[in-house]
Amino acid sequence: MRKLNWLVSGVVIGFVAAHFVNSTEGGRRFFGRVNRGMEEFSRAFSTGYHDAEAAGRPADSEQALDSQTEQH
């Protein structure tokens, strides 16, 4: 229970700190860069997944592992 309290306290403090950082111009630029990076990563991941599906390769890691073990 004590660890859960520390976790919740850390999350709350993090949100409060992020709110104060975001209230400055530099903070907004920082979070804008972070958001752009996350969007870029998400798009790249999604594109790779859809390309793998379209190529007929198993997109699911378990299917890929099963097919590899069946071949050997």
Backbone atoms as SQL, in Angstrom:
CREATE TABLE atoms (id INTEGER PRIMARY KEY, chain TEXT, resi INTEGER, resn TEXT, atom TEXT, x REAL, y REAL, z REAL);
INSERT INTO atoms VALUES
  (1, 'A', 1, 'MET', 'N', 0.827, -1.193, 0.000),
  (2, 'A', 1, 'MET', 'CA', 0.000, 0.000, 0.000),
  (3, 'A', 1, 'MET', 'C', 0.867, 1.251, 0.000),
  (4, 'A', 2, 'ARG', 'N', 1.993, 1.168, 0.705),
  (5, 'A', 2, 'ARG', 'CA', 2.886, 2.318, 0.792),
  (6, 'A', 2, 'ARG', 'C', 3.465, 2.651, -0.589),
  (7, 'A', 3, 'LYS', 'N', 3.801, 1.610, -1.364),
  (8, 'A', 3, 'LYS', 'CA', 4.350, 1.827, -2.706),
  (9, 'A', 3, 'LYS', 'C', 3.312, 2.469, -3.616),
  (10, 'A', 4, 'LEU', 'N', 2.057, 2.057, -3.457),
  (11, 'A', 4, 'LEU', 'CA', 0.986, 2.645, -4.251),
  (12, 'A', 4, 'LEU', 'C', 0.834, 4.126, -3.927),
  (13, 'A', 5, 'ASN', 'N', 0.936, 4.478, -2.651),
  (14, 'A', 5, 'ASN', 'CA', 0.863, 5.889, -2.258),
  (15, 'A', 5, 'ASN', 'C', 1.994, 6.689, -2.895),
  (16, 'A', 6, 'TRP', 'N', 3.209, 6.126, -2.913),
  (17, 'A', 6, 'TRP', 'CA', 4.338, 6.817, -3.540),
  (18, 'A', 6, 'TRP', 'C', 4.100, 6.992, -5.039),
  (19, 'A', 7, 'LEU', 'N', 3.574, 5.962, -5.670),
  (20, 'A', 7, 'LEU', 'CA', 3.293, 6.034, -7.100),
  (21, 'A', 7, 'LEU', 'C', 2.265, 7.117, -7.404),
  (22, 'A', 8, 'VAL', 'N', 1.168, 7.109, -6.680),
  (23, 'A', 8, 'VAL', 'CA', 0.114, 8.105, -6.899),
  (24, 'A', 8, 'VAL', 'C', 0.639, 9.506, -6.610),
  (25, 'A', 9, 'SER', 'N', 1.412, 9.657, -5.550),
  (26, 'A', 9, 'SER', 'CA', 1.989, 10.967, -5.227),
  (27, 'A', 9, 'SER', 'C', 2.905, 11.444, -6.348),
  (28, 'A', 10, 'GLY', 'N', 3.715, 10.550, -6.883),
  (29, 'A', 10, 'GLY', 'CA', 4.612, 10.911, -7.976),
  (30, 'A', 10, 'GLY', 'C', 3.866, 11.334, -9.225),
  (31, 'A', 11, 'VAL', 'N', 2.790, 10.634, -9.531),
  (32, 'A', 11, 'VAL', 'CA', 1.984, 10.982, -10.707),
  (33, 'A', 11, 'VAL', 'C', 1.343, 12.352, -10.522),
  (34, 'A', 12, 'VAL', 'N', 0.793, 12.600, -9.348),
  (35, 'A', 12, 'VAL', 'CA', 0.156, 13.894, -9.072),
  (36, 'A', 12, 'VAL', 'C', 1.178, 15.021, -9.152),
  (37, 'A', 13, 'ILE', 'N', 2.335, 14.828, -8.541),
  (38, 'A', 13, 'ILE', 'CA', 3.382, 15.861, -8.585),
  (39, 'A', 13, 'ILE', 'C', 3.833, 16.089, -10.022),
  (40, 'A', 14, 'GLY', 'N', 3.941, 15.016, -10.804),
  (41, 'A', 14, 'GLY', 'CA', 4.322, 15.144, -12.209),
  (42, 'A', 14, 'GLY', 'C', 3.315, 15.950, -13.007),
  (43, 'A', 15, 'PHE', 'N', 2.028, 15.713, -12.788),
  (44, 'A', 15, 'PHE', 'CA', 1.001, 16.476, -13.496),
  (45, 'A', 15, 'PHE', 'C', 1.026, 17.948, -13.094),
  (46, 'A', 16, 'VAL', 'N', 1.211, 18.213, -11.824),
  (47, 'A', 16, 'VAL', 'CA', 1.275, 19.604, -11.355),
  (48, 'A', 16, 'VAL', 'C', 2.488, 20.298, -11.962),
  (49, 'A', 17, 'ALA', 'N', 3.639, 19.618, -11.958),
  (50, 'A', 17, 'ALA', 'CA', 4.848, 20.206, -12.543),
  (51, 'A', 17, 'ALA', 'C', 4.657, 20.449, -14.036),
  (52, 'A', 18, 'ALA', 'N', 4.061, 19.502, -14.747),
  (53, 'A', 18, 'ALA', 'CA', 3.824, 19.670, -16.183),
  (54, 'A', 18, 'ALA', 'C', 2.894, 20.849, -16.445),
  (55, 'A', 19, 'HIS', 'N', 1.910, 21.034, -15.586),
  (56, 'A', 19, 'HIS', 'CA', 0.996, 22.164, -15.743),
  (57, 'A', 19, 'HIS', 'C', 1.750, 23.486, -15.621),
  (58, 'A', 20, 'PHE', 'N', 2.626, 23.588, -14.625),
  (59, 'A', 20, 'PHE', 'CA', 3.391, 24.824, -14.447),
  (60, 'A', 20, 'PHE', 'C', 4.381, 25.033, -15.586),
  (61, 'A', 21, 'VAL', 'N', 5.022, 23.971, -16.043),
  (62, 'A', 21, 'VAL', 'CA', 5.965, 24.097, -17.160),
  (63, 'A', 21, 'VAL', 'C', 5.220, 24.508, -18.421),
  (64, 'A', 22, 'ASN', 'N', 4.045, 23.947, -18.647),
  (65, 'A', 22, 'ASN', 'CA', 3.271, 24.256, -19.844),
  (66, 'A', 22, 'ASN', 'C', 2.725, 25.681, -19.830),
  (67, 'A', 23, 'SER', 'N', 2.717, 26.326, -18.686),
  (68, 'A', 23, 'SER', 'CA', 2.198, 27.694, -18.618),
  (69, 'A', 23, 'SER', 'C', 3.219, 28.713, -19.121),
  (70, 'A', 24, 'THR', 'N', 4.455, 28.288, -19.378),
  (71, 'A', 24, 'THR', 'CA', 5.471, 29.190, -19.926),
  (72, 'A', 24, 'THR', 'C', 5.603, 28.945, -21.424),
  (73, 'A', 25, 'GLU', 'N', 6.135, 29.933, -22.123),
  (74, 'A', 25, 'GLU', 'CA', 6.301, 29.799, -23.569),
  (75, 'A', 25, 'GLU', 'C', 7.288, 28.680, -23.908),
  (76, 'A', 26, 'GLY', 'N', 8.379, 28.610, -23.176),
  (77, 'A', 26, 'GLY', 'CA', 9.351, 27.545, -23.401),
  (78, 'A', 26, 'GLY', 'C', 8.771, 26.167, -23.125),
  (79, 'A', 27, 'GLY', 'N', 7.938, 26.089, -22.110),
  (80, 'A', 27, 'GLY', 'CA', 7.288, 24.823, -21.779),
  (81, 'A', 27, 'GLY', 'C', 6.336, 24.373, -22.869),
  (82, 'A', 28, 'ARG', 'N', 5.595, 25.320, -23.439),
  (83, 'A', 28, 'ARG', 'CA', 4.688, 24.977, -24.536),
  (84, 'A', 28, 'ARG', 'C', 5.473, 24.486, -25.746),
  (85, 'A', 29, 'ARG', 'N', 6.626, 25.128, -26.027),
  (86, 'A', 29, 'ARG', 'CA', 7.472, 24.660, -27.135),
  (87, 'A', 29, 'ARG', 'C', 7.976, 23.247, -26.862),
  (88, 'A', 30, 'PHE', 'N', 8.404, 23.005, -25.626),
  (89, 'A', 30, 'PHE', 'CA', 8.900, 21.680, -25.251),
  (90, 'A', 30, 'PHE', 'C', 7.824, 20.619, -25.459),
  (91, 'A', 31, 'PHE', 'N', 6.627, 20.860, -24.920),
  (92, 'A', 31, 'PHE', 'CA', 5.565, 19.873, -25.057),
  (93, 'A', 31, 'PHE', 'C', 5.104, 19.750, -26.506),
  (94, 'A', 32, 'GLY', 'N', 5.203, 20.813, -27.276),
  (95, 'A', 32, 'GLY', 'CA', 4.901, 20.734, -28.703),
  (96, 'A', 32, 'GLY', 'C', 5.863, 19.798, -29.419),
  (97, 'A', 33, 'ARG', 'N', 7.157, 19.903, -29.081),
  (98, 'A', 33, 'ARG', 'CA', 8.156, 19.001, -29.681),
  (99, 'A', 33, 'ARG', 'C', 7.905, 17.562, -29.256),
  (100, 'A', 34, 'VAL', 'N', 7.580, 17.369, -27.992),
  (101, 'A', 34, 'VAL', 'CA', 7.297, 16.012, -27.510),
  (102, 'A', 34, 'VAL', 'C', 6.089, 15.439, -28.245),
  (103, 'A', 35, 'ASN', 'N', 5.034, 16.231, -28.398),
  (104, 'A', 35, 'ASN', 'CA', 3.834, 15.755, -29.088),
  (105, 'A', 35, 'ASN', 'C', 4.123, 15.428, -30.546),
  (106, 'A', 36, 'ARG', 'N', 4.915, 16.275, -31.214),
  (107, 'A', 36, 'ARG', 'CA', 5.265, 15.993, -32.612),
  (108, 'A', 36, 'ARG', 'C', 6.057, 14.695, -32.715),
  (109, 'A', 37, 'GLY', 'N', 6.980, 14.495, -31.792),
  (110, 'A', 37, 'GLY', 'CA', 7.763, 13.262, -31.797),
  (111, 'A', 37, 'GLY', 'C', 6.902, 12.032, -31.586),
  (112, 'A', 38, 'MET', 'N', 5.947, 12.131, -30.681),
  (113, 'A', 38, 'MET', 'CA', 5.052, 11.001, -30.423),
  (114, 'A', 38, 'MET', 'C', 4.163, 10.724, -31.634),
  (115, 'A', 39, 'GLU', 'N', 3.679, 11.774, -32.286),
  (116, 'A', 39, 'GLU', 'CA', 2.856, 11.588, -33.482),
  (117, 'A', 39, 'GLU', 'C', 3.674, 10.948, -34.599),
  (118, 'A', 40, 'GLU', 'N', 4.922, 11.387, -34.763),
  (119, 'A', 40, 'GLU', 'CA', 5.795, 10.821, -35.791),
  (120, 'A', 40, 'GLU', 'C', 6.068, 9.341, -35.510),
  (121, 'A', 41, 'PHE', 'N', 6.359, 9.013, -34.266),
  (122, 'A', 41, 'PHE', 'CA', 6.592, 7.621, -33.884),
  (123, 'A', 41, 'PHE', 'C', 5.349, 6.782, -34.143),
  (124, 'A', 42, 'SER', 'N', 4.191, 7.302, -33.766),
  (125, 'A', 42, 'SER', 'CA', 2.940, 6.576, -33.945),
  (126, 'A', 42, 'SER', 'C', 2.663, 6.316, -35.424),
  (127, 'A', 43, 'ARG', 'N', 2.886, 7.335, -36.259),
  (128, 'A', 43, 'ARG', 'CA', 2.681, 7.157, -37.700),
  (129, 'A', 43, 'ARG', 'C', 3.636, 6.120, -38.274),
  (130, 'A', 44, 'ALA', 'N', 4.907, 6.177, -37.876),
  (131, 'A', 44, 'ALA', 'CA', 5.901, 5.223, -38.382),
  (132, 'A', 44, 'ALA', 'C', 5.555, 3.802, -37.951),
  (133, 'A', 45, 'PHE', 'N', 5.140, 3.635, -36.719),
  (134, 'A', 45, 'PHE', 'CA', 4.762, 2.315, -36.214),
  (135, 'A', 45, 'PHE', 'C', 3.563, 1.783, -36.986),
  (136, 'A', 46, 'SER', 'N', 2.557, 2.629, -37.160),
  (137, 'A', 46, 'SER', 'CA', 1.351, 2.226, -37.866),
  (138, 'A', 46, 'SER', 'C', 1.658, 1.880, -39.320),
  (139, 'A', 47, 'THR', 'N', 2.468, 2.689, -39.970),
  (140, 'A', 47, 'THR', 'CA', 2.833, 2.434, -41.362),
  (141, 'A', 47, 'THR', 'C', 3.576, 1.113, -41.485),
  (142, 'A', 48, 'GLY', 'N', 4.516, 0.865, -40.604),
  (143, 'A', 48, 'GLY', 'CA', 5.252, -0.391, -40.627),
  (144, 'A', 48, 'GLY', 'C', 4.349, -1.590, -40.414),
  (145, 'A', 49, 'TYR', 'N', 3.417, -1.456, -39.510),
  (146, 'A', 49, 'TYR', 'CA', 2.481, -2.548, -39.234),
  (147, 'A', 49, 'TYR', 'C', 1.620, -2.835, -40.455),
  (148, 'A', 50, 'HIS', 'N', 1.082, -1.780, -41.065),
  (149, 'A', 50, 'HIS', 'CA', 0.220, -1.968, -42.230),
  (150, 'A', 50, 'HIS', 'C', 1.014, -2.479, -43.426),
  (151, 'A', 51, 'ASP', 'N', 2.243, -2.041, -43.589),
  (152, 'A', 51, 'ASP', 'CA', 3.087, -2.550, -44.672),
  (153, 'A', 51, 'ASP', 'C', 3.360, -4.038, -44.485),
  (154, 'A', 52, 'ALA', 'N', 3.605, -4.448, -43.248),
  (155, 'A', 52, 'ALA', 'CA', 3.849, -5.867, -42.971),
  (156, 'A', 52, 'ALA', 'C', 2.600, -6.696, -43.256),
  (157, 'A', 53, 'GLU', 'N', 1.443, -6.169, -42.919),
  (158, 'A', 53, 'GLU', 'CA', 0.193, -6.873, -43.209),
  (159, 'A', 53, 'GLU', 'C', -0.023, -6.988, -44.706),
  (160, 'A', 54, 'ALA', 'N', 0.230, -5.903, -45.429),
  (161, 'A', 54, 'ALA', 'CA', 0.011, -5.890, -46.869),
  (162, 'A', 54, 'ALA', 'C', 0.974, -6.829, -47.588),
  (163, 'A', 55, 'ALA', 'N', 2.150, -7.018, -47.049),
  (164, 'A', 55, 'ALA', 'CA', 3.141, -7.886, -47.683),
  (165, 'A', 55, 'ALA', 'C', 2.852, -9.361, -47.418),
  (166, 'A', 56, 'GLY', 'N', 1.852, -9.648, -46.622),
  (167, 'A', 56, 'GLY', 'CA', 1.486, -11.020, -46.345),
  (168, 'A', 56, 'GLY', 'C', 2.276, -11.645, -45.219),
  (169, 'A', 57, 'ARG', 'N', 3.138, -10.876, -44.612),
  (170, 'A', 57, 'ARG', 'CA', 3.892, -11.394, -43.471),
  (171, 'A', 57, 'ARG', 'C', 3.002, -11.308, -42.242),
  (172, 'A', 58, 'PRO', 'N', 3.199, -12.221, -41.308),
  (173, 'A', 58, 'PRO', 'CA', 2.400, -12.125, -40.079),
  (174, 'A', 58, 'PRO', 'C', 2.792, -10.886, -39.284),
  (175, 'A', 59, 'ALA', 'N', 1.825, -10.052, -38.990),
  (176, 'A', 59, 'ALA', 'CA', 2.094, -8.836, -38.228),
  (177, 'A', 59, 'ALA', 'C', 2.137, -9.127, -36.735),
  (178, 'A', 60, 'ASP', 'N', 1.543, -10.244, -36.349),
  (179, 'A', 60, 'ASP', 'CA', 1.526, -10.615, -34.940),
  (180, 'A', 60, 'ASP', 'C', 2.840, -11.301, -34.590),
  (181, 'A', 61, 'SER', 'N', 3.470, -10.883, -33.529),
  (182, 'A', 61, 'SER', 'CA', 4.777, -11.433, -33.171),
  (183, 'A', 61, 'SER', 'C', 4.700, -12.924, -32.863),
  (184, 'A', 62, 'GLU', 'N', 3.619, -13.382, -32.254),
  (185, 'A', 62, 'GLU', 'CA', 3.501, -14.812, -31.954),
  (186, 'A', 62, 'GLU', 'C', 3.386, -15.623, -33.235),
  (187, 'A', 63, 'GLN', 'N', 2.636, -15.124, -34.210),
  (188, 'A', 63, 'GLN', 'CA', 2.531, -15.820, -35.485),
  (189, 'A', 63, 'GLN', 'C', 3.883, -15.866, -36.179),
  (190, 'A', 64, 'ALA', 'N', 4.620, -14.772, -36.112),
  (191, 'A', 64, 'ALA', 'CA', 5.936, -14.725, -36.738),
  (192, 'A', 64, 'ALA', 'C', 6.872, -15.731, -36.088),
  (193, 'A', 65, 'LEU', 'N', 6.842, -15.816, -34.767),
  (194, 'A', 65, 'LEU', 'CA', 7.694, -16.778, -34.070),
  (195, 'A', 65, 'LEU', 'C', 7.279, -18.210, -34.391),
  (196, 'A', 66, 'ASP', 'N', 5.971, -18.465, -34.438),
  (197, 'A', 66, 'ASP', 'CA', 5.497, -19.808, -34.766),
  (198, 'A', 66, 'ASP', 'C', 5.925, -20.214, -36.165),
  (199, 'A', 67, 'SER', 'N', 5.818, -19.304, -37.112),
  (200, 'A', 67, 'SER', 'CA', 6.202, -19.633, -38.482),
  (201, 'A', 67, 'SER', 'C', 7.704, -19.860, -38.587),
  (202, 'A', 68, 'GLN', 'N', 8.492, -19.145, -37.794),
  (203, 'A', 68, 'GLN', 'CA', 9.941, -19.341, -37.805),
  (204, 'A', 68, 'GLN', 'C', 10.305, -20.704, -37.229),
  (205, 'A', 69, 'THR', 'N', 9.633, -21.115, -36.168),
  (206, 'A', 69, 'THR', 'CA', 9.958, -22.402, -35.553),
  (207, 'A', 69, 'THR', 'C', 9.479, -23.557, -36.420),
  (208, 'A', 70, 'GLU', 'N', 8.404, -23.376, -37.182),
  (209, 'A', 70, 'GLU', 'CA', 7.914, -24.423, -38.072),
  (210, 'A', 70, 'GLU', 'C', 8.865, -24.638, -39.238),
  (211, 'A', 71, 'GLN', 'N', 9.527, -23.583, -39.680),
  (212, 'A', 71, 'GLN', 'CA', 10.437, -23.680, -40.816),
  (213, 'A', 71, 'GLN', 'C', 11.718, -24.403, -40.447),
  (214, 'A', 72, 'HIS', 'N', 12.109, -24.373, -39.193),
  (215, 'A', 72, 'HIS', 'CA', 13.385, -24.977, -38.778),
  (216, 'A', 72, 'HIS', 'C', 13.143, -26.302, -38.235);
